[in-house]
Amino acid sequence: MIANILSIAGTDPSGGAGIQADLKTFSALGTYGMAVITAVVAQNTRGVRSFQALDASFVGDQIDAVLDDVRVDAVKIGMVANAEIARTIAERIERYALRNVVVDPVMAAKSGDPLLAPDAVAAVRDGLVPRARVITPNLPEAGLLLDCAPARTLEDMENSARALHRLDSDWVLLTGGHLKGAESVDALCSENYLDFIRADRIDTKNDHGTGCTLSSAIAAKLPFKPVPKAVADAKRYLSAALAASDQLQVGGGHGPVHHFYASA
């Protein structure tokens, strides 16, 4: 069976993040990708210039159009832009009993430019996180969800991962790329499970869209594999895409990963 995976997220006209990265990831991993757009973003590898959120009712209409016609095996939720859109998505998850939901709580671009209205953090935390099978915040995003300083040590990461799990998602993958060191360490946590996933840190500035790519890869794997295995496979895919990213020549800032490295 070829899985049908839906991304609900914002755009990136330079192709490295957002909907564009999600669809590339779905295709690279052999699934059928679909997309609902929440916001149109003017950005490139150097940063975000502006964005326009779509009307929440129109976001809902897009979701309805897909779900009324197509079997959806997993959903990745990225940039939601504002609280009204977040609430609309949460309502549709309930209405359609959507499964294998991966929430990447996108709050800022790699450049640090904000991609989420300040009043929307609570809507993501209270509406989307409890309906997720997996959430994939990075350390700054975890700090905002928990209203605390971002983790600085592995002990901090463990405490943050456990606190995030208490927000009621089934699983938490807290990504630790913001920490220093030769390894990049993520914390995977559920009710009776905690594991630190270690990977060599890849020396490249081409890390635009890494969070989008990782969460989409997890969504592509979830219809077939348990969460720890899906996460491990997704991490391997992202590491290889990062390692091959210097083959691309895209932009003058943080370039994209090479989603199709395997077929290059």
C-alpha positions as CSV (number, residue, x, y, z in Angstrom):
1,M,0.0,0.0,0.0
2,I,1.2,3.5,-0.8
3,A,0.3,5.8,2.1
4,N,-1.5,9.1,1.6
5,I,0.1,11.8,3.8
6,L,-1.4,15.2,4.3
7,S,0.6,18.3,5.3
8,I,-1.1,21.3,6.8
9,A,1.4,24.1,6.8
10,G,2.7,27.4,5.3
11,T,4.7,27.9,2.1
12,D,8.3,28.5,1.3
13,P,8.8,29.9,-2.3
14,S,12.5,29.1,-2.1
15,G,11.5,25.4,-1.7
16,G,13.5,24.4,1.4
17,A,10.9,24.5,4.1
18,G,7.2,24.4,4.7
19,I,4.8,22.7,2.3
20,Q,7.4,22.4,-0.3
21,A,9.8,20.5,1.9
22,D,7.0,18.3,3.2
23,L,5.9,17.3,-0.3
24,K,9.5,16.5,-1.3
25,T,10.0,14.4,1.8
26,F,6.7,12.5,1.3
27,S,7.8,11.8,-2.3
28,A,11.3,10.8,-1.5
29,L,10.0,8.3,1.0
30,G,7.6,6.7,-1.4
31,T,4.3,8.1,-0.2
32,Y,1.6,10.2,-1.8
33,G,1.7,13.8,-0.6
34,M,-1.1,16.2,-0.2
35,A,-1.1,19.8,1.1
36,V,-3.4,22.2,2.9
37,I,-2.0,25.7,3.0
38,T,-2.4,27.8,6.1
39,A,-0.3,30.8,5.2
40,V,1.6,32.2,2.2
41,V,5.1,33.1,3.3
42,A,7.6,35.4,1.5
43,Q,10.9,33.9,2.5
44,N,14.2,32.5,1.2
45,T,17.3,31.0,2.6
46,R,18.2,34.3,4.3
47,G,15.0,34.9,6.2
48,V,11.3,35.7,6.3
49,R,10.1,39.0,4.8
50,S,6.4,38.7,5.6
51,F,3.5,36.2,5.6
52,Q,-0.2,36.3,5.0
53,A,-2.4,33.9,6.9
54,L,-5.3,32.5,5.0
55,D,-8.8,32.8,6.5
56,A,-9.4,30.0,9.0
57,S,-12.7,28.9,7.3
58,F,-10.8,28.5,4.0
59,V,-8.2,26.3,5.7
60,G,-11.1,24.2,7.0
61,D,-12.6,24.1,3.5
62,Q,-9.3,22.7,2.1
63,I,-9.2,20.0,4.8
64,D,-12.8,19.1,4.1
65,A,-12.1,18.8,0.4
66,V,-9.3,16.3,1.0
67,L,-11.0,14.3,3.7
68,D,-14.3,14.1,1.9
69,D,-12.6,12.3,-1.0
70,V,-9.2,10.8,0.0
71,R,-8.1,8.2,2.6
72,V,-5.5,10.0,4.8
73,D,-3.1,7.7,6.6
74,A,-1.1,10.4,8.5
75,V,-1.1,14.1,8.9
76,K,1.8,16.5,9.5
77,I,0.9,19.9,10.9
78,G,3.5,22.7,10.6
79,M,3.0,26.4,10.6
80,V,-0.6,27.3,11.7
81,A,0.1,31.1,11.8
82,N,-2.6,32.1,14.3
83,A,-5.0,30.8,17.0
84,E,-8.1,30.7,14.8
85,I,-6.4,28.4,12.3
86,A,-5.1,26.2,15.1
87,R,-8.6,25.8,16.5
88,T,-10.0,25.0,13.1
89,I,-7.4,22.3,12.5
90,A,-8.0,20.8,16.0
91,E,-11.8,20.7,15.3
92,R,-11.2,18.9,12.0
93,I,-8.9,16.3,13.7
94,E,-11.8,15.5,16.0
95,R,-14.5,15.6,13.2
96,Y,-12.6,13.1,11.0
97,A,-10.9,11.1,13.7
98,L,-7.6,11.7,12.1
99,R,-4.8,9.4,13.1
100,N,-1.0,9.4,13.0
101,V,-1.0,13.2,13.6
102,V,2.5,14.7,13.8
103,V,2.6,18.3,15.2
104,D,5.7,20.3,14.5
105,P,4.9,23.5,16.5
106,V,6.5,26.0,14.0
107,M,7.0,29.3,15.8
108,A,10.0,30.8,14.0
109,A,12.0,30.3,10.9
110,K,15.7,29.2,11.0
111,S,16.6,32.9,10.8
112,G,14.6,33.6,14.0
113,D,11.8,35.4,12.2
114,P,8.4,34.7,13.9
115,L,5.9,32.5,12.1
116,L,3.2,32.3,14.8
117,A,1.1,35.0,16.4
118,P,1.9,35.4,20.1
119,D,-1.7,34.5,21.1
120,A,-1.6,31.3,19.2
121,V,0.9,29.4,21.4
122,A,-1.9,28.5,23.8
123,A,-4.1,27.3,20.9
124,V,-1.3,25.0,19.7
125,R,-0.5,23.8,23.2
126,D,-4.2,23.2,24.3
127,G,-5.8,22.3,20.9
128,L,-3.2,20.5,18.7
129,V,-0.7,19.0,21.1
130,P,-3.2,16.8,22.9
131,R,-4.5,15.4,19.6
132,A,-1.1,14.5,18.3
133,R,0.5,11.1,18.2
134,V,3.9,12.8,18.1
135,I,5.0,16.4,18.6
136,T,8.5,17.5,17.4
137,P,9.4,20.8,19.1
138,N,13.0,22.1,19.1
139,L,14.4,23.6,22.3
140,P,13.1,27.2,21.8
141,E,9.7,25.9,20.8
142,A,9.6,23.7,23.9
143,G,10.4,26.7,26.0
144,L,7.5,28.6,24.6
145,L,5.1,25.7,25.0
146,L,6.2,25.2,28.6
147,D,6.6,29.0,29.4
148,C,10.2,28.4,30.6
149,A,13.8,28.9,29.5
150,P,14.9,26.5,26.7
151,A,16.9,23.5,27.9
152,R,20.7,23.9,28.0
153,T,21.8,20.4,29.1
154,L,20.7,16.8,28.6
155,E,19.2,16.8,32.1
156,D,17.2,19.9,31.1
157,M,16.1,18.1,27.9
158,E,14.8,15.1,29.9
159,N,12.9,17.3,32.2
160,S,11.4,19.3,29.3
161,A,10.5,16.2,27.4
162,R,8.6,14.8,30.4
163,A,6.9,18.1,30.9
164,L,5.9,18.3,27.3
165,H,4.5,14.7,27.5
166,R,2.2,15.9,30.3
167,L,0.6,18.2,27.8
168,D,-1.1,15.0,26.6
169,S,0.5,14.0,23.2
170,D,1.2,10.3,22.9
171,W,4.9,10.9,22.1
172,V,7.4,13.8,22.3
173,L,10.5,14.1,20.1
174,L,12.4,17.0,21.6
175,T,15.1,17.9,19.1
176,G,18.3,19.2,20.5
177,G,20.1,20.7,17.5
178,H,20.4,24.0,19.3
179,L,22.8,22.5,21.9
180,K,26.5,22.5,21.3
181,G,28.7,19.5,20.8
182,A,30.0,17.0,18.3
183,E,26.7,15.1,18.5
184,S,23.1,16.2,17.9
185,V,21.0,14.6,20.6
186,D,17.2,14.3,20.6
187,A,15.0,13.1,23.4
188,L,12.1,10.7,22.6
189,C,9.6,10.4,25.4
190,S,6.3,8.7,26.1
191,E,4.5,7.6,29.3
192,N,7.0,4.7,30.1
193,Y,9.8,5.4,27.7
194,L,12.7,7.8,27.4
195,D,15.6,7.5,25.0
196,F,18.3,9.9,23.8
197,I,18.8,9.5,20.1
198,R,22.3,10.5,19.1
199,A,23.7,11.4,15.7
200,D,26.9,13.0,14.5
201,R,26.6,16.7,14.0
202,I,27.0,17.5,10.3
203,D,29.2,20.5,9.5
204,T,27.0,22.4,7.0
205,K,25.1,25.7,7.0
206,N,22.4,24.0,4.9
207,D,19.9,23.4,7.6
208,H,16.9,25.3,6.3
209,G,13.8,23.2,6.7
210,T,15.3,20.5,8.9
211,G,12.4,20.5,11.3
212,C,9.8,20.4,8.5
213,T,11.7,17.5,6.9
214,L,12.1,15.5,10.1
215,S,8.4,15.8,11.1
216,S,7.3,15.0,7.6
217,A,9.5,11.9,7.4
218,I,8.0,10.7,10.7
219,A,4.5,11.1,9.3
220,A,5.5,9.2,6.2
221,K,6.7,6.3,8.3
222,L,4.0,6.2,11.0
223,P,1.4,4.3,8.9
224,F,3.7,1.3,8.8
225,K,5.9,1.4,11.9
226,P,5.8,2.0,15.7
227,V,6.9,5.5,16.8
228,P,10.4,4.7,17.9
229,K,11.2,2.9,14.6
230,A,9.5,5.7,12.6
231,V,11.6,8.3,14.4
232,A,14.8,6.3,13.9
233,D,14.1,5.9,10.2
234,A,13.2,9.6,9.8
235,K,16.4,10.7,11.6
236,R,18.5,8.5,9.3
237,Y,16.8,10.1,6.3
238,L,17.4,13.6,7.6
239,S,21.0,13.0,8.4
240,A,21.7,11.7,4.9
241,A,19.8,14.6,3.4
242,L,21.9,17.0,5.5
243,A,25.2,15.2,4.6
244,A,24.3,15.6,0.9
245,S,23.1,19.2,1.1
246,D,26.4,20.7,-0.1
247,Q,25.7,19.2,-3.5
248,L,23.0,21.8,-3.9
249,Q,23.6,25.4,-4.7
250,V,20.5,27.2,-3.4
251,G,20.7,30.7,-2.0
252,G,23.2,32.6,0.0
253,G,21.9,31.9,3.5
254,H,20.9,28.7,5.2
255,G,20.4,26.4,2.2
256,P,18.0,23.5,2.1
257,V,18.8,19.8,2.7
258,H,19.0,17.5,-0.3
259,H,15.6,15.6,-0.1
260,F,16.3,13.5,-3.2
261,Y,19.9,12.5,-2.4
262,A,19.1,8.9,-2.9
263,S,18.2,9.4,-6.6
264,A,20.8,12.0,-7.4
